[in-house]
Amino acid sequence: MLTQCISKHRHLIRGVVALLVLMTLNGCNPFVAHLEPIPKNGSELTPPLKLEWTYNARAGFGPDAPLVFQDQVLVPTRQGEVHLIDLASGKRRGNKRFGDAINGSLAVIDQTIAVPLAQGRRSVAAYDLNTGTMQWRIEGTPIEVGITPTDSGGILVTTSGEVQRFYMDDGRIDWTHRIPPYERIHARPLIHQDHVIIATDSGEVVSLSLTNGDVKWSIPLQDPIYVTPETDGETFIVSTTRGRLVAMKIDSGEILWDIMLADESVRLTSATIEGELVAVGASDGLLRVMDLHTGITEWEFQCPDALASPPFMTQRMIYTGSMGNWFYVLDRQTGELLQKIELRGRVKSGIGVADDGLILLTEPRYVVKLAPSIIHVDI
């Protein structure tokens, strides 16, 4: 009798199984997590580093660094998926397909992620990691730039030139600032206190009020800006696509120093500031390290390949990946090459930093973790 029943309903069983498989393949499986921030203990990652794990994300990545938490990593892809990866093992804990390409970084507030969508009719989708449910969506122009989080939501930039502040609890838009129609924003907004710094592809650098979106100041640099400025809280560094690096005061936009390379075709990465030094990569393969206050070059390191990813700097080391599938570890003070690691792909995205390693996004599809080969134990 049981055999007859199974045989009779075999087509129904197969249909249910097929539906479950289809749901899994399309990211409809429950995507639930609890994200804990990384403790800020300032640990150094002493070379030699080793490849600890590799994860296949099945698609390429945007320019922003992956989001690293105490035991998990969040990685969005241009295939429209967000992958949740176990930090220790590199195993998949879940993935969710949002249906559209994701080119920029997510914003995380508590356990809700706001996902910028670069294609389709929706610009942002908010997903609750506690319940595995979609909270809300913002209909409108797509977003190709990462979302910069605030205490209660984030700042987004649409492809039509709208800069907007939204609230994470319900997706409500608080204010909108429109840039001129002939300009576009490719750089993720920089937020410090009440300043929202935006930079356009025509070279306009503008500070908006985080409170109401009003313009505080505007400075025309007149060179295209495609990467996010970096700040130490007082000074911020602007990198251009024409070999120009500019240091400005964040409260007024005053230019402190301005460096123009001899070759104006050089594209500079986002700068990295740590202490008194600024580090910046470039398409000519040269990693430049300079004094934050004067712009005077301290040292340079020539890589054989272009540098498209912003370097990561600690008190003792500088780490950078290249378009030639190499990763370099350098002494911060002297520029001495301490280690060179061959990867499975080129590095174009920012570097994620964990307490025990570095998370790299390598094109065309791999997420890798590099960790110290020797574990130092404090006694």
MIDOMAR-346849 format. One line per field, with one value per residue: chain; x, y, z of N, C-alpha, C in turn; residue in one letter; residue number from 1. Coordinates in steps of 0.1 Angstrom, whole numbers. Layout:
N
chaine: A/...
nu: X/...
nv: Y/...
nw: Z/...
cau: X/...
cav: Y/...
caw: Z/...
cu: X/...
cv: Y/...
cw: Z/...
residu: A/...
num: NUM/...
END
This chain:
379
chaine: A/A/A/A/A/A/A/A/A/A/A/A/A/A/A/A/A/A/A/A/A/A/A/A/A/A/A/A/A/A/A/A/A/A/A/A/A/A/A/A/A/A/A/A/A/A/A/A/A/A/A/A/A/A/A/A/A/A/A/A/A/A/A/A/A/A/A/A/A/A/A/A/A/A/A/A/A/A/A/A/A/A/A/A/A/A/A/A/A/A/A/A/A/A/A/A/A/A/A/A/A/A/A/A/A/A/A/A/A/A/A/A/A/A/A/A/A/A/A/A/A/A/A/A/A/A/A/A/A/A/A/A/A/A/A/A/A/A/A/A/A/A/A/A/A/A/A/A/A/A/A/A/A/A/A/A/A/A/A/A/A/A/A/A/A/A/A/A/A/A/A/A/A/A/A/A/A/A/A/A/A/A/A/A/A/A/A/A/A/A/A/A/A/A/A/A/A/A/A/A/A/A/A/A/A/A/A/A/A/A/A/A/A/A/A/A/A/A/A/A/A/A/A/A/A/A/A/A/A/A/A/A/A/A/A/A/A/A/A/A/A/A/A/A/A/A/A/A/A/A/A/A/A/A/A/A/A/A/A/A/A/A/A/A/A/A/A/A/A/A/A/A/A/A/A/A/A/A/A/A/A/A/A/A/A/A/A/A/A/A/A/A/A/A/A/A/A/A/A/A/A/A/A/A/A/A/A/A/A/A/A/A/A/A/A/A/A/A/A/A/A/A/A/A/A/A/A/A/A/A/A/A/A/A/A/A/A/A/A/A/A/A/A/A/A/A/A/A/A/A/A/A/A/A/A/A/A/A/A/A/A/A/A/A/A/A/A/A/A/A/A/A/A/A/A/A/A/A/A
nu: 8/19/40/25/13/35/44/23/23/47/55/47/63/88/85/83/109/124/116/126/154/156/150/171/193/187/191/171/171/170/187/204/219/241/258/288/308/343/367/386/418/442/461/491/498/521/545/560/531/505/484/453/426/405/377/350/332/318/315/324/336/329/345/349/360/355/331/340/335/334/334/326/323/310/303/295/285/289/271/248/246/248/273/278/304/323/347/368/371/365/343/310/284/260/240/225/204/198/189/199/227/254/274/286/296/279/256/256/235/230/215/206/210/217/214/229/216/226/213/181/147/148/166/177/177/166/175/167/189/184/159/157/143/130/129/123/121/136/123/134/161/190/219/253/273/289/271/273/274/255/247/220/212/220/240/233/240/226/225/215/223/215/220/213/200/190/168/173/154/129/134/129/134/153/166/174/200/208/231/246/233/252/272/286/287/312/326/324/305/321/319/321/316/294/297/293/311/313/324/329/329/337/354/346/345/325/310/284/258/252/230/209/214/223/246/278/304/321/345/362/382/387/397/390/374/373/374/370/375/399/402/416/402/407/422/416/422/423/421/428/421/440/467/469/471/455/455/431/414/389/369/366/374/398/428/456/480/491/497/510/516/542/533/502/484/482/464/452/449/424/436/455/455/476/486/512/516/508/496/495/484/490/483/506/521/535/539/534/546/540/545/519/513/528/530/554/574/582/592/593/579/584/562/558/533/501/486/455/440/434/461/467/476/495/510/535/536/529/504/497/478/481/474/485/482/496/506/518/540/552/578/569/584/607/602/611/608/591/577/563/535/519/488/455/442/437/439/415/398/392/409/399/400/407/409/428/439/439/414/410/397/398/399/388/367/373/375/399/418/445/469/490/519/533/522/522/525/516/533
nv: -12/13/14/17/41/59/55/65/92/100/118/142/144/145/170/187/184/193/220/229/226/245/268/269/273/298/314/314/301/300/328/335/352/362/390/400/427/432/431/460/457/463/445/432/418/397/389/358/355/332/313/307/299/294/307/302/325/327/348/382/412/444/476/480/470/437/431/425/406/394/366/360/367/391/392/408/403/409/394/396/384/379/367/347/340/317/329/315/290/294/283/282/298/307/321/347/356/386/393/413/431/438/463/479/485/471/484/480/479/472/442/443/445/468/467/478/481/476/474/472/479/487/504/500/473/461/438/416/400/385/374/365/377/400/434/460/478/502/518/529/548/529/519/523/528/522/520/543/539/553/563/556/548/553/568/572/570/576/565/586/609/616/623/608/606/579/561/532/517/518/526/552/582/609/633/648/655/669/666/684/677/669/657/629/606/585/577/564/580/600/601/622/632/659/661/652/641/644/635/643/631/652/665/681/687/683/693/682/688/664/664/679/679/703/724/728/736/739/728/732/709/700/677/644/623/591/574/567/593/596/599/613/625/652/660/653/631/633/614/613/606/615/616/632/642/653/671/681/703/691/705/729/727/737/737/719/707/698/676/669/645/638/623/625/606/587/567/571/551/549/567/557/563/564/571/594/591/587/564/554/537/531/533/531/512/520/523/548/565/590/620/630/656/673/662/654/629/599/573/551/522/501/482/455/455/471/490/488/485/500/504/487/497/494/499/489/476/476/466/454/446/435/441/421/397/395/398/420/425/450/468/493/516/517/507/482/451/425/402/383/372/349/350/337/354/388/418/441/452/467/458/435/434/412/400/381/379/387/396/390/400/385/388/365/355/347/346/351/342/354/346/349/328/319/318/341/340/358/360
nw: 0/9/-10/-34/-29/-28/-54/-69/-62/-71/-91/-80/-57/-70/-82/-60/-49/-70/-70/-45/-50/-70/-57/-39/-56/-66/-44/-25/-2/34/47/72/99/126/132/146/157/149/175/183/185/174/164/148/116/111/87/76/54/48/25/37/31/3/-15/-37/-52/-75/-92/-102/-85/-69/-63/-36/-2/13/39/71/99/134/132/106/71/48/15/-14/-49/-85/-97/-84/-59/-23/-3/26/46/65/87/99/86/58/47/32/47/39/13/-6/-32/-48/-72/-89/-102/-79/-72/-53/-18/10/35/70/97/129/127/101/66/41/7/-22/-55/-88/-111/-127/-115/-88/-63/-37/-14/17/41/67/88/111/109/84/63/38/44/34/2/-19/-46/-77/-94/-104/-83/-85/-68/-36/-5/21/56/82/117/118/94/61/34/1/-35/-65/-100/-115/-103/-78/-44/-14/19/39/62/81/94/80/54/47/29/39/31/-1/-24/-55/-80/-108/-141/-160/-146/-128/-101/-90/-68/-36/-10/16/50/78/110/108/81/47/23/-12/-44/-78/-113/-128/-112/-91/-57/-29/1/20/44/69/83/70/43/30/12/24/16/-16/-39/-69/-83/-109/-121/-130/-105/-93/-72/-37/-13/15/50/80/99/102/80/45/18/-17/-46/-81/-115/-132/-123/-100/-67/-38/-8/16/39/60/72/58/32/23/5/13/4/-29/-53/-85/-108/-133/-154/-166/-173/-154/-131/-99/-68/-41/-13/16/51/79/110/106/79/44/20/-14/-42/-78/-114/-128/-114/-93/-58/-36/-8/15/34/56/63/46/21/10/-5/11/5/-23/-40/-67/-85/-109/-121/-126/-100/-86/-63/-32/-9/23/55/84/117/112/88/52/30/-2/-32/-67/-102/-116/-104/-80/-45/-22/6/26/44/65/72/56/31/22/6/20/16/-11/-27/-48/-64/-73/-90/-102/-82/-74/-57/-24/6/30/66/91/126/126/101/65/41/8/-24/-53/-88/-113/-95/-69/-33/-9/20/38/62/91/90/112/145/170/205/233/263
cau: 0/28/47/16/11/47/45/12/26/62/57/45/75/99/82/87/124/129/113/136/167/156/150/184/201/184/194/159/173/171/200/203/232/243/271/294/319/356/373/397/429/454/471/498/499/535/549/554/517/501/470/446/415/399/362/346/320/311/313/334/334/330/358/350/365/345/328/346/330/342/336/320/326/300/308/285/291/282/260/237/245/256/278/282/315/329/360/379/372/362/331/298/273/247/240/212/204/190/184/205/242/258/288/292/295/266/256/251/230/225/215/200/219/211/221/227/214/231/205/167/139/150/179/181/169/170/173/169/196/179/147/158/132/132/123/117/129/135/121/140/173/200/230/266/283/286/264/281/265/254/242/206/209/231/240/234/242/220/231/209/229/208/226/202/201/178/168/174/142/118/138/124/144/153/168/180/208/210/243/243/230/263/282/283/295/317/332/315/306/329/312/328/307/283/302/292/320/310/334/323/338/342/364/340/344/314/306/270/254/246/217/198/218/227/260/287/314/323/358/364/395/387/402/380/376/365/376/366/386/402/404/421/393/409/426/412/430/415/429/422/424/450/480/469/467/452/451/422/408/375/359/365/378/410/438/468/490/486/508/507/526/546/524/488/475/482/452/456/439/421/447/453/462/479/496/517/519/498/501/486/489/487/483/520/527/543/533/540/543/544/541/505/512/535/530/567/576/591/598/585/582/579/556/558/520/493/479/441/434/440/469/463/487/495/521/548/536/520/501/490/477/483/466/493/480/506/503/531/541/564/581/563/594/618/597/617/599/592/571/556/526/512/474/448/436/441/433/410/390/398/413/392/409/402/419/439/443/434/405/412/388/406/391/374/357/378/377/409/422/459/471/504/523/537/514/530/518/522/535
cav: 0/24/15/22/55/66/54/73/106/102/130/153/144/150/184/194/184/203/234/232/228/258/279/270/278/312/321/316/294/309/335/341/353/372/396/406/435/428/439/468/455/468/435/432/405/396/380/354/351/320/312/299/293/300/305/305/333/325/361/393/421/458/481/481/459/429/434/414/406/386/352/359/377/394/395/410/401/415/385/399/376/382/355/347/330/315/335/306/279/297/276/290/298/310/331/353/362/398/395/424/432/446/468/487/479/471/491/471/485/461/429/445/449/476/463/487/473/484/472/469/490/490/509/495/463/459/424/413/387/378/366/360/383/413/444/470/481/516/518/541/546/520/525/517/532/516/528/547/538/563/557/552/544/555/577/565/579/570/568/598/620/619/619/607/600/571/555/518/510/518/530/565/592/621/644/645/665/666/672/689/666/665/651/616/602/571/574/563/592/599/608/626/641/664/663/642/645/637/639/639/628/665/671/689/681/690/689/684/686/651/667/683/679/716/725/735/742/732/731/726/705/700/665/633/616/579/566/574/600/590/610/610/632/666/661/641/629/630/608/616/597/622/617/643/638/666/670/692/703/685/715/741/724/744/728/719/704/694/669/665/636/642/616/628/594/577/567/568/544/556/567/551/572/557/580/605/587/585/555/554/529/538/524/529/502/526/525/560/567/604/627/634/671/681/656/650/615/592/563/545/508/498/469/453/455/482/489/493/484/508/497/487/501/493/507/483/470/480/454/458/436/441/436/410/385/394/405/424/429/459/474/507/527/517/502/470/440/415/390/384/361/348/347/331/365/402/424/454/457/470/447/433/432/405/400/371/378/397/390/396/396/384/385/368/350/341/352/343/347/353/347/346/314/317/324/346/340/367/353
caw: 0/9/-23/-44/-26/-33/-69/-74/-60/-74/-99/-70/-49/-78/-84/-47/-48/-80/-65/-34/-56/-77/-47/-33/-66/-67/-32/-18/10/45/48/85/105/136/130/158/152/153/185/178/194/167/162/136/109/108/76/63/54/40/20/46/24/-10/-16/-50/-52/-88/-100/-99/-73/-70/-58/-21/5/19/53/80/113/143/127/93/61/39/1/-25/-62/-96/-102/-76/-47/-11/3/40/46/78/87/102/76/45/42/30/57/33/2/-10/-45/-48/-86/-97/-99/-68/-75/-42/-5/18/48/80/109/138/119/88/56/29/-5/-34/-67/-99/-123/-124/-111/-74/-60/-24/-7/31/45/81/90/122/106/70/56/32/52/25/-10/-25/-60/-84/-102/-98/-76/-88/-58/-23/5/33/67/93/129/117/80/52/23/-12/-47/-77/-113/-120/-97/-65/-32/-5/32/42/75/79/99/71/41/44/25/48/22/-14/-31/-69/-87/-121/-149/-168/-137/-122/-89/-90/-56/-24/-1/28/61/91/118/100/67/37/12/-24/-54/-91/-124/-133/-103/-80/-43/-22/15/24/58/71/90/61/29/25/8/33/7/-28/-44/-82/-86/-123/-126/-126/-93/-94/-60/-24/-5/28/60/94/108/100/66/37/6/-29/-57/-93/-126/-140/-117/-91/-53/-32/6/19/52/59/77/50/18/20/-1/21/-6/-42/-61/-98/-114/-146/-164/-163/-176/-142/-122/-85/-60/-29/-4/30/61/91/117/99/65/34/10/-25/-54/-91/-126/-132/-106/-82/-45/-31/6/17/47/56/65/36/8/6/-6/20/-3/-34/-44/-80/-88/-123/-126/-122/-87/-86/-50/-22/1/37/63/99/123/108/74/42/22/-15/-43/-80/-113/-121/-95/-69/-33/-16/20/26/56/64/73/46/18/19/3/30/11/-24/-28/-61/-62/-85/-98/-100/-70/-78/-46/-11/15/43/77/103/137/124/87/55/32/-5/-35/-65/-100/-116/-87/-56/-20/-2/33/41/76/95/91/126/155/181/217/243/276
cu: 9/36/38/14/23/48/34/16/41/64/55/58/87/97/86/102/130/127/123/150/167/157/164/194/199/185/181/160/174/185/199/216/231/257/276/306/333/362/385/409/442/464/478/498/513/538/559/539/515/487/463/434/412/385/358/332/312/309/323/328/335/343/360/354/353/343/331/341/338/344/330/324/314/306/297/292/283/272/247/235/253/260/281/292/320/343/371/381/371/350/319/288/259/249/226/213/194/185/190/219/244/272/294/290/282/267/250/247/224/226/207/210/211/220/219/226/217/223/190/160/141/164/185/172/175/166/176/176/191/167/147/147/136/123/116/126/126/134/128/153/183/211/243/276/279/279/273/272/266/249/228/202/221/229/242/235/236/227/226/214/223/217/215/206/188/179/166/161/131/121/134/136/143/156/175/188/211/222/238/242/242/274/277/292/299/323/322/316/314/321/321/320/296/286/299/299/317/320/329/333/342/352/359/339/335/312/292/268/247/232/206/202/223/242/267/298/315/336/360/379/397/394/393/384/367/366/373/377/387/405/409/412/395/413/419/419/421/424/421/427/435/463/480/464/466/448/443/417/393/365/357/368/391/421/451/481/484/497/503/518/530/537/509/478/474/470/456/445/435/434/444/461/464/489/499/520/506/504/490/492/485/488/496/528/535/535/541/536/549/539/527/504/518/534/543/569/586/599/588/589/576/575/556/544/512/487/466/434/441/449/463/476/485/507/535/548/527/517/493/489/477/474/473/492/490/501/517/530/554/566/577/573/603/613/603/606/601/587/563/548/519/497/468/441/441/433/429/402/398/400/405/402/402/413/431/443/437/425/406/401/396/397/397/364/361/379/388/413/437/461/485/508/527/528/522/521/524/522/535
cv: 13/26/21/37/64/66/64/88/109/115/143/155/150/166/192/195/193/217/238/234/241/269/281/277/293/320/323/308/304/315/342/341/363/377/403/415/429/437/447/467/459/458/436/418/404/386/370/351/339/320/302/292/301/297/310/312/333/337/371/402/435/463/482/468/450/433/422/416/396/372/350/370/379/398/396/407/408/406/387/391/382/369/357/336/329/320/325/295/282/290/285/287/301/320/335/360/374/401/405/425/441/450/475/480/480/480/481/479/475/448/431/450/457/473/472/479/482/482/470/482/495/495/503/484/461/445/422/400/379/369/360/365/397/423/455/471/496/514/531/537/537/527/517/519/526/525/531/547/550/556/550/547/545/566/570/575/571/573/581/610/625/614/619/601/592/565/540/511/508/522/544/574/605/633/640/657/661/673/676/677/661/659/637/614/587/567/574/575/590/607/610/636/646/666/651/647/637/643/634/636/640/672/680/681/690/684/692/682/672/653/670/683/692/716/733/742/733/737/725/722/703/687/654/626/603/570/574/581/593/601/604/617/647/668/650/642/626/625/610/606/603/625/628/638/651/663/683/691/699/696/726/738/730/733/730/716/697/689/665/657/641/635/617/616/584/579/563/560/554/556/560/560/563/565/592/603/585/575/555/546/537/528/522/519/507/528/537/562/581/609/632/650/679/675/652/635/609/581/558/530/506/484/467/454/467/479/495/493/493/500/497/489/499/501/502/479/478/468/460/447/443/435/424/398/383/402/408/428/437/464/489/518/528/513/489/459/429/401/393/371/360/343/341/342/378/408/439/460/460/457/446/429/424/405/391/369/388/389/397/391/396/380/373/364/346/350/344/350/344/355/344/331/310/325/328/346/349/359/363
cw: 0/-4/-34/-42/-31/-48/-75/-73/-63/-81/-90/-62/-57/-80/-72/-46/-58/-76/-55/-40/-63/-68/-41/-43/-68/-55/-24/-4/21/46/61/92/117/135/142/153/157/164/180/188/187/165/148/129/103/97/82/65/45/36/29/40/12/-11/-30/-49/-65/-97/-95/-88/-77/-64/-43/-14/11/34/62/94/122/138/114/84/51/26/-9/-39/-73/-103/-93/-63/-35/-5/17/42/60/78/90/92/62/39/41/41/51/21/-2/-23/-45/-62/-95/-93/-87/-70/-63/-29/1/30/58/93/118/130/106/78/45/17/-17/-47/-79/-112/-118/-120/-96/-72/-47/-19/7/35/59/83/101/118/92/61/50/40/43/13/-13/-40/-66/-92/-96/-91/-80/-78/-44/-14/17/45/76/106/127/103/71/42/11/-23/-58/-90/-120/-113/-84/-53/-21/8/35/56/73/84/89/56/37/40/33/39/9/-19/-45/-74/-101/-131/-158/-159/-132/-110/-90/-77/-44/-15/11/39/73/98/110/85/59/25/-1/-35/-68/-102/-131/-124/-92/-67/-35/-9/17/39/59/77/80/46/23/22/18/25/-5/-35/-58/-84/-101/-129/-121/-114/-94/-81/-47/-17/9/38/73/104/107/85/58/24/-6/-40/-70/-104/-135/-132/-106/-77/-45/-17/10/34/51/63/67/35/14/15/7/13/-18/-50/-74/-104/-128/-157/-159/-166/-164/-134/-108/-77/-49/-20/9/39/73/98/108/84/57/24/-1/-36/-67/-102/-132/-124/-95/-69/-39/-16/9/31/46/56/53/22/3/6/4/13/-13/-36/-58/-82/-103/-129/-120/-108/-88/-73/-40/-12/15/45/77/104/118/94/65/33/9/-25/-57/-90/-120/-113/-84/-57/-26/-2/21/40/55/64/62/32/13/16/12/25/-2/-26/-41/-58/-74/-93/-94/-88/-74/-67/-33/-3/27/54/88/114/134/109/78/45/19/-15/-47/-77/-107/-106/-73/-45/-13/11/35/56/79/95/105/136/167/194/227/256/287
residu: M/L/T/Q/C/I/S/K/H/R/H/L/I/R/G/V/V/A/L/L/V/L/M/T/L/N/G/C/N/P/F/V/A/H/L/E/P/I/P/K/N/G/S/E/L/T/P/P/L/K/L/E/W/T/Y/N/A/R/A/G/F/G/P/D/A/P/L/V/F/Q/D/Q/V/L/V/P/T/R/Q/G/E/V/H/L/I/D/L/A/S/G/K/R/R/G/N/K/R/F/G/D/A/I/N/G/S/L/A/V/I/D/Q/T/I/A/V/P/L/A/Q/G/R/R/S/V/A/A/Y/D/L/N/T/G/T/M/Q/W/R/I/E/G/T/P/I/E/V/G/I/T/P/T/D/S/G/G/I/L/V/T/T/S/G/E/V/Q/R/F/Y/M/D/D/G/R/I/D/W/T/H/R/I/P/P/Y/E/R/I/H/A/R/P/L/I/H/Q/D/H/V/I/I/A/T/D/S/G/E/V/V/S/L/S/L/T/N/G/D/V/K/W/S/I/P/L/Q/D/P/I/Y/V/T/P/E/T/D/G/E/T/F/I/V/S/T/T/R/G/R/L/V/A/M/K/I/D/S/G/E/I/L/W/D/I/M/L/A/D/E/S/V/R/L/T/S/A/T/I/E/G/E/L/V/A/V/G/A/S/D/G/L/L/R/V/M/D/L/H/T/G/I/T/E/W/E/F/Q/C/P/D/A/L/A/S/P/P/F/M/T/Q/R/M/I/Y/T/G/S/M/G/N/W/F/Y/V/L/D/R/Q/T/G/E/L/L/Q/K/I/E/L/R/G/R/V/K/S/G/I/G/V/A/D/D/G/L/I/L/L/T/E/P/R/Y/V/V/K/L/A/P/S/I/I/H/V/D/I
num: 1/2/3/4/5/6/7/8/9/10/11/12/13/14/15/16/17/18/19/20/21/22/23/24/25/26/27/28/29/30/31/32/33/34/35/36/37/38/39/40/41/42/43/44/45/46/47/48/49/50/51/52/53/54/55/56/57/58/59/60/61/62/63/64/65/66/67/68/69/70/71/72/73/74/75/76/77/78/79/80/81/82/83/84/85/86/87/88/89/90/91/92/93/94/95/96/97/98/99/100/101/102/103/104/105/106/107/108/109/110/111/112/113/114/115/116/117/118/119/120/121/122/123/124/125/126/127/128/129/130/131/132/133/134/135/136/137/138/139/140/141/142/143/144/145/146/147/148/149/150/151/152/153/154/155/156/157/158/159/160/161/162/163/164/165/166/167/168/169/170/171/172/173/174/175/176/177/178/179/180/181/182/183/184/185/186/187/188/189/190/191/192/193/194/195/196/197/198/199/200/201/202/203/204/205/206/207/208/209/210/211/212/213/214/215/216/217/218/219/220/221/222/223/224/225/226/227/228/229/230/231/232/233/234/235/236/237/238/239/240/241/242/243/244/245/246/247/248/249/250/251/252/253/254/255/256/257/258/259/260/261/262/263/264/265/266/267/268/269/270/271/272/273/274/275/276/277/278/279/280/281/282/283/284/285/286/287/288/289/290/291/292/293/294/295/296/297/298/299/300/301/302/303/304/305/306/307/308/309/310/311/312/313/314/315/316/317/318/319/320/321/322/323/324/325/326/327/328/329/330/331/332/333/334/335/336/337/338/339/340/341/342/343/344/345/346/347/348/349/350/351/352/353/354/355/356/357/358/359/360/361/362/363/364/365/366/367/368/369/370/371/372/373/374/375/376/377/378/379
END
